[in-house]
Amino acid sequence: MTNPLATMAASKASRTRRQMVAGDPSARDRDDFYSTPTEGTLALLSVEKFYGSIAEPACGMGHISKVLIDLGYNVWSSDLVDRGYGAPRIDFLMNTYQVDNIITNPPFKLAVPFVLKALELTKEAGGKVAMLLKTTFFESMDRSPVMDEFPPSRFYPFADRLQCLRGNDEKHGIGGGMMSFTWFVWDHRATGPLTMPCRLRAADFAATKALAHPSRRKPKAPTTQQELFQQAQP
Ligand SMILES: C[S@@+](CC[C@H](N)C(=O)[O-])C[C@H]1O[C@@H](n2cnc3c(N)ncnc32)[C@H](O)[C@@H]1O
């Protein structure tokens, strides 16, 4: 059965996507391209484990993908725009492939349809979806039907405000430090209520080159939210 939320969100998003594909300069492409610094991805991996394949479907210049690949993950990267990394001109919202996990930092404007699509594509495998979103994703009334129907399993704000990079510019962040980002994680195997957030510190990972890759052994299926959370602790 078609999910009415997904249909609404997808139609709202389709005009922006058409503009971006057509190269319309009024589209939000430029503004919506910002990159995740390495420490942002490392911080996520310090609290969440991922088993199986990972898709990064809005990979930009590969900032998240490169960290995952360095750590031994099997990653499929794509983007709507050709930014010289991953498979270009692939509209994630039109994808139908199933994948174990999805990790990305989606465009602001398409956050809701990205979450819904990612949940659909990982459901069969029972994996996880991790999205780096503005912390205000929790707040808007527009988004509350999504949050009510598909609440995240866990979320991780940054105690020291992660600064995403304007485009690929390592020197300049977006939002002048005023923008707050949080990792939201949806885990198809989680049960029970949303757990308390664990605050991350990006600075703890600024000098880290690599983390130990988790064992490839299939983990025992956790049964409670508490077990899931404990299992994710480094
Ligand atoms: C905020 S940037 C994030 C880049 C990368 N994930 C990172 O964290 O460094 C968002 C990316 O989403 C891409 N994008 C926008 N709409 C898309 C769509 N419908 N399908 C796939 N990618 C899309 C943009 O081209 C841009 O590269």
PDBQT file of the ligand as one rigid body, heavy atoms in Angstrom, charges set to zero:
ROOT
HETATM    1  C1  LIG A 301      24.394  18.220   2.065  1.00  0.00    +0.000 C 
HETATM    2  S1  LIG A 301      25.189  17.523   0.656  1.00  0.00    +0.000 S 
HETATM    3  C2  LIG A 301      25.972  16.147   1.457  1.00  0.00    +0.000 C 
HETATM    4  C3  LIG A 301      27.104  15.495   0.717  1.00  0.00    +0.000 C 
HETATM    5  C4  LIG A 301      27.665  14.256   1.418  1.00  0.00    +0.000 C 
HETATM    6  N1  LIG A 301      26.615  13.347   1.827  1.00  0.00    +0.000 N 
HETATM    7  C5  LIG A 301      28.467  14.636   2.637  1.00  0.00    +0.000 C 
HETATM    8  O1  LIG A 301      27.976  14.472   3.745  1.00  0.00    +0.000 OA
HETATM    9  O2  LIG A 301      29.588  15.136   2.491  1.00  0.00    +0.000 OA
HETATM   10  C6  LIG A 301      23.754  16.840  -0.156  1.00  0.00    +0.000 C 
HETATM   11  C7  LIG A 301      24.018  16.134  -1.459  1.00  0.00    +0.000 C 
HETATM   12  O3  LIG A 301      22.766  15.588  -1.907  1.00  0.00    +0.000 OA
HETATM   13  C8  LIG A 301      22.738  15.605  -3.311  1.00  0.00    +0.000 C 
HETATM   14  N2  LIG A 301      21.327  15.455  -3.723  1.00  0.00    +0.000 N 
HETATM   15  C9  LIG A 301      20.355  16.386  -3.733  1.00  0.00    +0.000 A 
HETATM   16  N3  LIG A 301      19.189  15.831  -4.150  1.00  0.00    +0.000 NA
HETATM   17  C10 LIG A 301      19.437  14.529  -4.394  1.00  0.00    +0.000 A 
HETATM   18  C11 LIG A 301      18.644  13.425  -4.842  1.00  0.00    +0.000 A 
HETATM   19  N4  LIG A 301      17.341  13.575  -5.108  1.00  0.00    +0.000 N 
HETATM   20  N5  LIG A 301      19.236  12.219  -4.993  1.00  0.00    +0.000 NA
HETATM   21  C12 LIG A 301      20.548  12.057  -4.721  1.00  0.00    +0.000 A 
HETATM   22  N6  LIG A 301      21.360  13.055  -4.297  1.00  0.00    +0.000 NA
HETATM   23  C13 LIG A 301      20.805  14.276  -4.133  1.00  0.00    +0.000 A 
HETATM   24  C14 LIG A 301      23.382  16.948  -3.651  1.00  0.00    +0.000 C 
HETATM   25  O4  LIG A 301      23.861  16.946  -4.973  1.00  0.00    +0.000 OA
HETATM   26  C15 LIG A 301      24.507  17.025  -2.593  1.00  0.00    +0.000 C 
HETATM   27  O5  LIG A 301      25.709  16.506  -3.104  1.00  0.00    +0.000 OA
ENDROOT
TORSDOF 0
